[in-house]
Structures are given as structure tokens and as C-alpha cells.
Amino acid sequence: MKKNDICFLPADNEPYNLPITLKLTDAIRTAHDYSPGPDLIHYRILKHLPCISLQLLLTILNKYWLTDTFPSTWPKAIIIPVPKPGKDSESPNNYRLITLTSCLCKNLKELLTII
């Protein structure tokens, strides 16, 4: 039996392959004020950026999206164990984990889920 290669033509006109053009300011403004991840960029900083900086940020996020490259800190997280109230703190099962990830990465994910 002969194998045939499958050739999919790129669909560059599909919304998920196009540059992000949504309002970054709306995504940042409506975001919860989460703690920063390993990159130490906080939403409080992002919410106070001037328009020109937000435009530059959108350009950078588009570059990451279109070239399929991301900062090395984005897949990393800070994990903080918080003891559950009223439980024995000697047992590792009695902790709730809080994971802090990059606010920019979360914001890009939010922009992409809207598309």
C-alpha cells in the first residue's frame, strides 16, 4: 500500500492566523489584578501604560504570536503553597497551591480566546 503525503495549504486568512488587532487596552483594563509571575510585570503597571506603549506592546505580542516564539519566562511559574485552614500543616496534602504566571502571557491568552 502506497503512502500519500498529506499537504494542507496554509489558511492565512483564518482569524486565528492573523495578527491580533483587538483592543489590548480593553483586555488589560478588564483583567483582574493578579500578582505577577517570574517576569515581575504586574497588571498595575500595564493598566497605567500610555497609548504609545500599549501599541508597542501589541506589536511585540503580535511578533510572538506570528513567529511562534515566546519569552522563556512564560512557561515558568512561581508556586506558593498555602496551608488549608484548620488542617494539619505537617501533611503536604493539606496545602492549596497558588500558581503565579506571567500577566502578559495571560493577557495574550485572553486576547486569543476572544478571536
GIFEN-V158485 format. One record per backbone hydrogen bond with DSSP energy under -0.5 kcal/mol. CO is the residue of the C=O (numbers start at 1). NH is the residue of the N-H. E is the energy in kcal/mol with one decimal. If there is no record, write none. Layout:
BEGIN
<<CO NH E> <CO NH E>>
END
This chain:
BEGIN
<<5 7 -0.5> <6 8 -0.6> <7 9 -0.5> <10 12 -0.8> <11 14 -2.0> <14 17 -2.0> <15 18 -1.0> <22 24 -0.9> <23 27 -1.6> <24 28 -2.5> <25 29 -2.9> <26 30 -2.2> <28 31 -0.8> <32 34 -2.0> <34 43 -0.7> <37 40 -1.9> <40 42 -0.7> <41 103 -0.6> <42 45 -0.8> <42 46 -1.9> <43 47 -2.8> <45 48 -1.2> <46 49 -1.3> <50 53 -0.6> <50 54 -2.1> <51 55 -2.3> <52 56 -1.8> <53 57 -2.5> <54 58 -2.4> <55 59 -2.1> <56 60 -2.3> <57 61 -2.8> <58 62 -2.4> <59 63 -2.0> <60 64 -2.3> <61 65 -2.6> <62 66 -3.1> <63 67 -1.9> <64 68 -0.8> <64 69 -1.6> <71 74 -1.4> <73 76 -1.3> <77 79 -0.6> <78 80 -0.5> <78 100 -3.2> <79 81 -0.5> <80 98 -2.5> <82 96 -3.4> <84 87 -1.7> <87 89 -0.5> <88 91 -1.3> <91 94 -1.7> <92 95 -0.8> <94 84 -2.8> <96 82 -3.1> <97 99 -0.5> <98 80 -3.0> <98 100 -0.5> <99 101 -0.6> <100 78 -2.3> <102 106 -2.2> <103 107 -2.3> <104 108 -2.5> <105 109 -2.4> <106 110 -2.2> <107 111 -2.4> <108 112 -2.3> <109 113 -1.8> <110 114 -0.9> <111 115 -0.8>>
END
